[in-house]
Amino acid sequence: MENINSGDDLLSAIHRMIESDHTPSFRELVDQKKKELGINTDYEFSKMVGIANNTLARLIDGETQKIDLFSVLKVGQFLGIQFNKIAEVFVASLKPEFVGELDLAAKANFILKNFNLPSLKKIGFIKNTTDIKEIDRKITSFFGLESIYQYGKDIPAALFSRAKQRSKDEMRTMWIVAAVSQFQRINNPNPYDREALLALIPKIKYYTLNEESGYVMVLRALYKVGVTVIMQKYLSNTAVKGASFAINNKPCITVTDFKQKYSTIWFTLIHELYHILYDYEELKAWRYHLSGEANLSNDLFNEDMADSFARDRLLPKAKLDFIASRIDLPASVRKYSEQIQVHPSIIYDFYCYNERYYNNNNDVYSKYQHLFGNPEKAVKIVRTTPFDEDSVYEHLKEVETVYNF
């Protein structure tokens, strides 16, 4: 893909030059030009260009003192160097210590453009926001990069550029890059079987009763029909509950631990499966869709339909209405949940949603939230990407073991 920091400014020129095999220096270009013109001395060359001979000497020797930009441009024009290449030649002519300083400045520029340092510090990813060398080391180590400038290069160009263009939140982009990096590493070998997925979805609710291993069992079954699911840490300061991706022509889903509710991880999973089933062509064009927050792709991806689909598959309204009058009788709710084979936390959660949505009862969640269940046991072996770890792939081996049991 194109370099994601590909503008023709000085700092972009610096890291292009550093990554290239060889950029000619002013010394090499001047000698070549002198030979073409039959000039024997640098003095004659400087007179023809119209700059002082000592200025030319400093430029050729890679000194930084007392070299004005105008002189650099004049030499460049005389040598026939295109304006956007002059910076690269200038950097190639510098002494190593000066190149190192400029490289650090280039990295700082790149990092500030692509990362929200205060937010990274807040989540424990970095310790401070001013040590560029350490920040560079942490980012490259976390994503397994040889250079900071590779950040996003392994992500499909359309996906990464849309993440940058559609959202100014660098943290959200980093979250997306982390998810895609893991999907590419997992690289599910199973073909996507839509008919098998349709047959599987009605069975999912029964597994909600198994708090410890039900979720993992469902993820394994989805993996076999070509749908890869990972649990990724919730992105703070957003309402992103999950996301759908099309990676290497395979459907992928990320579910977050949003609000730490057992009921929500099931609801979010089926919500995202709706997008895979009915929005997959649009998803392949857009490359990803974030569910739970306002974004441009919502014009194509119907969130209300996905929500209704998830509710109907887990607990249809008629069944919820049946138990609503006995919602304060825990024994009755438990008995009914076993009868209809869905976890009681889903009953309580859906009841609260209806009360707030249809009856404007905003206090109902505080009354029943302790009954929504904790997802920790269900997702502990498939959760990935704690951003305070050393690598985005820190827990991926465990997840791969789950899928390839």
C-alpha positions as CSV (number, residue, x, y, z in Angstrom):
1,M,0.0,0.0,0.0
2,E,1.0,3.6,-0.3
3,N,3.0,5.0,2.6
4,I,0.5,6.3,5.0
5,N,2.6,9.4,5.6
6,S,3.4,10.0,2.0
7,G,3.4,13.8,1.8
8,D,6.4,15.5,0.1
9,D,7.4,17.4,3.2
10,L,10.9,17.3,4.7
11,L,10.1,14.6,7.3
12,S,8.5,12.3,4.8
13,A,11.6,12.7,2.6
14,I,13.8,11.8,5.5
15,H,12.2,8.4,6.2
16,R,11.9,7.7,2.5
17,M,15.6,8.3,2.2
18,I,16.5,6.2,5.2
19,E,14.5,3.2,4.0
20,S,15.8,3.4,0.4
21,D,18.9,1.4,-0.7
22,H,20.8,4.5,-1.9
23,T,20.1,8.2,-2.3
24,P,22.9,10.1,-4.0
25,S,24.6,12.8,-2.0
26,F,25.3,16.4,-3.1
27,R,29.0,15.3,-3.4
28,E,28.2,12.6,-5.9
29,L,25.8,14.8,-7.9
30,V,28.1,17.8,-7.9
31,D,31.0,15.6,-9.1
32,Q,28.8,14.2,-11.8
33,K,27.7,17.6,-13.0
34,K,31.3,19.0,-13.0
35,K,32.3,16.1,-15.2
36,E,29.4,16.8,-17.6
37,L,30.3,20.5,-17.8
38,G,34.1,20.0,-17.9
39,I,34.6,21.9,-14.6
40,N,37.6,21.0,-12.5
41,T,37.0,22.7,-9.2
42,D,34.2,23.2,-6.7
43,Y,35.0,26.9,-6.8
44,E,34.1,27.1,-10.5
45,F,30.9,25.2,-9.8
46,S,29.9,27.5,-6.9
47,K,30.5,30.5,-9.2
48,M,28.2,29.1,-11.8
49,V,25.5,28.3,-9.3
50,G,25.9,31.7,-7.7
51,I,26.6,30.8,-4.1
52,A,29.7,31.2,-1.8
53,N,32.3,28.5,-2.2
54,N,32.4,27.8,1.6
55,T,28.6,27.4,1.6
56,L,29.0,24.7,-1.1
57,A,31.8,23.1,0.8
58,R,29.6,22.8,4.0
59,L,26.7,21.4,1.9
60,I,28.9,18.8,0.3
61,D,30.6,17.8,3.6
62,G,27.3,17.4,5.4
63,E,27.7,20.3,7.8
64,T,24.5,21.9,9.1
65,Q,25.8,25.2,10.3
66,K,25.4,28.3,8.1
67,I,23.6,26.6,5.3
68,D,20.5,28.5,4.2
69,L,17.6,26.9,2.5
70,F,17.9,29.2,-0.5
71,S,21.4,28.0,-1.3
72,V,20.2,24.4,-1.0
73,L,17.4,25.1,-3.5
74,K,19.8,26.9,-5.9
75,V,22.2,24.0,-6.0
76,G,19.3,21.6,-6.4
77,Q,17.9,23.5,-9.3
78,F,21.3,23.7,-11.0
79,L,21.7,20.0,-10.6
80,G,18.2,19.4,-12.1
81,I,16.9,17.8,-8.9
82,Q,13.1,17.9,-8.6
83,F,11.9,20.1,-5.8
84,N,10.4,17.2,-3.8
85,K,13.6,15.2,-4.0
86,I,16.0,18.0,-2.8
87,A,15.3,17.1,0.9
88,E,16.3,13.5,0.3
89,V,19.6,14.4,-1.3
90,F,20.3,16.9,1.5
91,V,19.7,14.3,4.1
92,A,21.9,11.8,2.2
93,S,24.7,14.3,2.4
94,L,24.6,14.8,6.1
95,K,26.9,13.3,8.7
96,P,25.4,10.3,10.5
97,E,24.8,12.1,13.8
98,F,22.7,14.7,12.0
99,V,20.7,12.1,10.1
100,G,19.9,10.4,13.4
101,E,18.5,13.6,14.8
102,L,16.4,14.2,11.8
103,D,15.2,10.6,11.8
104,L,14.1,11.0,15.4
105,A,12.2,14.2,14.4
106,A,10.6,12.3,11.5
107,K,9.5,9.5,13.9
108,A,8.1,12.0,16.3
109,N,6.1,13.6,13.5
110,F,4.8,10.3,12.3
111,I,3.8,9.2,15.8
112,L,2.0,12.4,16.6
113,K,0.1,12.1,13.3
114,N,-1.0,8.5,14.0
115,F,-1.3,8.1,17.7
116,N,-3.0,9.8,20.6
117,L,-0.2,9.9,23.2
118,P,-2.3,11.1,26.2
119,S,-4.7,8.3,25.6
120,L,-1.9,5.7,25.2
121,K,-0.6,6.8,28.5
122,K,-4.0,6.6,30.1
123,I,-4.5,2.9,29.1
124,G,-0.9,2.0,30.2
125,F,0.5,1.5,26.7
126,I,3.3,4.1,27.3
127,K,4.7,5.5,30.5
128,N,5.1,9.1,29.3
129,T,4.3,11.2,26.2
130,T,7.7,12.8,25.6
131,D,10.2,10.0,25.3
132,I,9.9,9.5,21.5
133,K,12.6,6.8,21.5
134,E,10.7,4.7,24.0
135,I,7.4,5.3,22.4
136,D,8.9,4.2,19.0
137,R,10.3,1.1,20.7
138,K,6.9,0.2,22.3
139,I,4.9,0.7,19.1
140,T,7.2,-1.3,16.9
141,S,7.6,-4.0,19.5
142,F,3.8,-4.2,20.1
143,F,2.9,-4.6,16.5
144,G,6.1,-6.6,15.5
145,L,7.3,-3.9,13.1
146,E,10.8,-3.4,11.8
147,S,10.2,0.3,11.6
148,I,7.5,2.7,12.9
149,Y,6.7,3.6,9.3
150,Q,5.4,0.1,8.7
151,Y,2.4,0.8,11.0
152,G,-0.6,0.1,8.9
153,K,1.3,-1.2,5.9
154,D,0.1,-4.8,6.3
155,I,-3.5,-3.6,6.6
156,P,-5.4,-3.5,3.3
157,A,-5.0,0.1,1.9
158,A,-8.7,0.8,1.6
159,L,-9.4,-0.3,5.2
160,F,-6.6,1.7,6.7
161,S,-7.1,4.9,4.7
162,R,-10.8,4.8,5.6
163,A,-10.0,4.4,9.2
164,K,-7.9,7.6,9.0
165,Q,-10.3,9.6,6.9
166,R,-13.5,8.7,8.6
167,S,-12.3,9.1,12.1
168,K,-10.0,11.5,13.7
169,D,-9.6,9.3,16.8
170,E,-6.2,7.7,16.5
171,M,-7.1,5.3,19.3
172,R,-10.0,3.9,17.3
173,T,-7.7,3.4,14.3
174,M,-5.1,1.7,16.5
175,W,-7.9,-0.6,17.8
176,I,-8.9,-1.5,14.2
177,V,-5.3,-2.1,13.2
178,A,-4.8,-4.4,16.2
179,A,-7.9,-6.4,15.3
180,V,-7.0,-6.7,11.6
181,S,-3.4,-7.7,12.5
182,Q,-4.7,-10.6,14.6
183,F,-7.2,-11.8,12.0
184,Q,-4.4,-11.8,9.4
185,R,-2.2,-13.8,11.8
186,I,-5.0,-16.4,12.5
187,N,-5.9,-16.7,8.8
188,N,-8.9,-19.0,9.2
189,P,-8.4,-21.8,6.6
190,N,-12.1,-22.8,6.6
191,P,-14.2,-21.5,3.7
192,Y,-17.1,-19.2,4.6
193,D,-20.3,-21.3,4.5
194,R,-23.3,-19.0,4.7
195,E,-25.9,-21.9,4.8
196,A,-24.0,-23.6,7.6
197,L,-24.0,-20.3,9.5
198,L,-27.8,-19.9,9.0
199,A,-28.3,-23.3,10.5
200,L,-26.0,-22.6,13.4
201,I,-27.5,-19.3,14.6
202,P,-30.8,-20.7,16.0
203,K,-28.7,-23.1,18.2
204,I,-26.6,-20.3,19.8
205,K,-28.9,-19.3,22.6
206,Y,-28.8,-22.8,24.2
207,Y,-25.1,-22.3,24.8
208,T,-25.7,-19.1,26.9
209,L,-26.7,-21.4,29.8
210,N,-23.1,-22.8,30.0
211,E,-21.4,-19.8,31.5
212,E,-17.9,-21.3,31.5
213,S,-17.5,-22.9,28.1
214,G,-20.6,-22.1,26.1
215,Y,-19.2,-19.0,24.4
216,V,-16.0,-20.8,23.4
217,M,-17.9,-23.7,22.0
218,V,-19.9,-21.3,19.8
219,L,-16.8,-19.5,18.6
220,R,-15.3,-22.9,17.6
221,A,-18.4,-23.7,15.6
222,L,-18.3,-20.3,13.9
223,Y,-14.6,-20.8,13.1
224,K,-15.4,-24.1,11.3
225,V,-18.0,-22.3,9.0
226,G,-15.4,-19.7,8.1
227,V,-16.3,-16.9,10.6
228,T,-13.4,-15.9,12.9
229,V,-14.3,-14.2,16.2
230,I,-12.0,-12.6,18.7
231,M,-12.7,-10.8,22.0
232,Q,-10.8,-7.5,22.1
233,K,-10.6,-5.0,24.9
234,Y,-13.3,-2.4,24.9
235,L,-12.2,1.0,23.5
236,S,-12.7,3.6,26.2
237,N,-14.6,6.8,25.4
238,T,-16.6,5.2,22.6
239,A,-19.7,3.1,22.5
240,V,-18.1,0.4,20.3
241,K,-19.6,-2.9,21.3
242,G,-18.3,-4.9,18.3
243,A,-17.1,-4.8,14.8
244,S,-17.4,-6.8,11.6
245,F,-14.6,-7.1,9.1
246,A,-13.9,-8.6,5.7
247,I,-10.3,-9.8,5.8
248,N,-8.8,-11.9,3.0
249,N,-12.3,-12.4,1.7
250,K,-13.3,-14.0,5.0
251,P,-15.8,-12.6,7.5
252,C,-14.4,-11.7,10.9
253,I,-15.9,-10.3,14.1
254,T,-14.6,-8.5,17.1
255,V,-16.7,-8.5,20.3
256,T,-15.7,-6.2,23.1
257,D,-16.3,-6.6,26.9
258,F,-18.5,-3.4,26.7
259,K,-19.9,-2.7,30.2
260,Q,-18.7,-6.1,31.4
261,K,-22.0,-7.8,30.9
262,Y,-22.5,-11.5,30.2
263,S,-25.7,-10.8,28.4
264,T,-24.0,-8.2,26.1
265,I,-21.3,-10.5,24.7
266,W,-24.0,-12.8,23.4
267,F,-26.2,-10.0,22.0
268,T,-23.2,-8.3,20.3
269,L,-22.1,-11.6,18.8
270,I,-25.5,-12.3,17.1
271,H,-25.8,-8.6,16.1
272,E,-22.5,-8.9,14.2
273,L,-23.5,-12.2,12.7
274,Y,-26.5,-10.3,11.2
275,H,-24.1,-8.0,9.4
276,I,-22.1,-11.0,8.2
277,L,-25.3,-12.7,6.9
278,Y,-27.1,-9.8,5.3
279,D,-24.5,-7.0,4.8
280,Y,-21.5,-9.0,3.7
281,E,-21.3,-7.5,0.2
282,E,-21.3,-4.0,1.6
283,L,-18.9,-5.1,4.2
284,K,-16.4,-6.4,1.6
285,A,-16.6,-2.9,0.0
286,W,-16.2,-1.0,3.2
287,R,-13.8,-3.5,4.8
288,Y,-15.1,-3.0,8.3
289,H,-18.1,-1.7,10.3
290,L,-18.2,-0.6,13.9
291,S,-21.4,-1.3,15.8
292,G,-22.6,0.8,18.7
293,E,-21.5,4.2,17.7
294,A,-22.4,6.8,15.1
295,N,-20.3,6.4,11.9
296,L,-20.7,6.9,8.2
297,S,-21.2,3.2,7.4
298,N,-24.5,3.2,9.4
299,D,-26.2,4.5,6.2
300,L,-25.5,1.1,4.7
301,F,-25.5,-1.2,7.8
302,N,-28.8,-1.1,9.5
303,E,-28.2,-1.3,13.3
304,D,-31.8,-1.4,14.2
305,M,-32.3,-4.5,12.0
306,A,-29.2,-6.1,13.5
307,D,-30.5,-5.4,17.1
308,S,-33.9,-6.8,16.3
309,F,-32.3,-9.9,14.8
310,A,-30.3,-10.5,17.9
311,R,-33.2,-10.0,20.3
312,D,-35.5,-12.3,18.3
313,R,-32.8,-15.1,18.2
314,L,-32.1,-14.8,22.0
315,L,-35.5,-13.8,23.5
316,P,-38.5,-12.9,21.3
317,K,-40.7,-10.2,22.6
318,A,-43.6,-12.6,23.3
319,K,-41.5,-14.7,25.6
320,L,-40.2,-11.6,27.4
321,D,-43.7,-10.3,27.9
322,F,-44.7,-13.6,29.4
323,I,-42.1,-13.4,32.2
324,A,-42.2,-9.6,32.7
325,S,-44.9,-9.7,35.3
326,R,-42.7,-12.1,37.4
327,I,-39.4,-10.4,36.9
328,D,-39.0,-9.7,40.6
329,L,-39.4,-13.4,41.4
330,P,-35.9,-14.9,40.8
331,A,-37.0,-18.5,41.1
332,S,-39.6,-18.0,38.4
333,V,-37.1,-16.2,36.1
334,R,-34.6,-19.1,36.6
335,K,-37.2,-21.7,35.9
336,Y,-38.4,-19.9,32.8
337,S,-34.9,-19.4,31.5
338,E,-34.3,-23.2,31.7
339,Q,-37.6,-23.8,30.0
340,I,-36.8,-21.5,27.0
341,Q,-33.1,-22.4,27.2
342,V,-31.6,-18.9,27.5
343,H,-29.5,-17.5,30.3
344,P,-31.5,-15.4,32.9
345,S,-29.1,-12.4,32.5
346,I,-30.5,-12.0,29.0
347,I,-34.1,-11.9,30.4
348,Y,-33.2,-9.2,32.9
349,D,-31.1,-7.2,30.4
350,F,-33.9,-7.3,27.7
351,Y,-36.5,-6.4,30.3
352,C,-34.5,-3.3,31.3
353,Y,-34.1,-2.3,27.7
354,N,-37.8,-2.5,27.1
355,E,-38.7,-0.6,30.3
356,R,-36.4,2.3,29.4
357,Y,-37.2,2.3,25.7
358,Y,-41.0,1.9,25.8
359,N,-41.8,3.2,29.3
360,N,-39.1,5.9,29.9
361,N,-38.0,4.1,33.0
362,N,-34.4,5.3,33.3
363,D,-33.8,3.9,36.8
364,V,-34.5,0.2,35.9
365,Y,-30.9,-0.6,35.0
366,S,-29.6,0.4,38.4
367,K,-32.1,-2.0,40.0
368,Y,-31.2,-5.1,37.9
369,Q,-27.7,-4.5,36.7
370,H,-26.3,-7.0,39.2
371,L,-28.2,-9.7,37.4
372,F,-26.7,-9.1,34.0
373,G,-23.9,-11.6,34.7
374,N,-20.1,-11.2,34.4
375,P,-18.5,-12.4,31.1
376,E,-15.0,-13.1,32.6
377,K,-15.3,-16.9,32.8
378,A,-16.8,-17.1,29.3
379,V,-14.2,-15.1,27.5
380,K,-11.0,-15.4,29.5
381,I,-9.3,-17.8,27.1
382,V,-10.4,-16.0,23.9
383,R,-9.8,-12.4,25.1
384,T,-7.0,-10.6,23.2
385,T,-5.2,-7.3,22.9
386,P,-4.7,-5.8,26.3
387,F,-2.9,-2.7,25.2
388,D,-0.6,-2.7,28.2
389,E,0.9,-6.0,27.1
390,D,4.2,-6.2,25.1
391,S,2.6,-7.5,21.9
392,V,-0.7,-7.4,20.0
393,Y,-0.2,-11.2,19.6
394,E,0.4,-11.8,23.3
395,H,-2.6,-14.1,23.8
396,L,-3.2,-15.2,20.2
397,K,-1.5,-18.6,20.7
398,E,-4.2,-19.4,23.3
399,V,-6.9,-18.3,20.9
400,E,-5.5,-20.4,18.1
401,T,-5.4,-23.4,20.4
402,V,-9.1,-22.9,21.1
403,Y,-9.8,-22.9,17.4
404,N,-7.6,-25.8,16.5
405,F,-8.4,-28.0,19.5
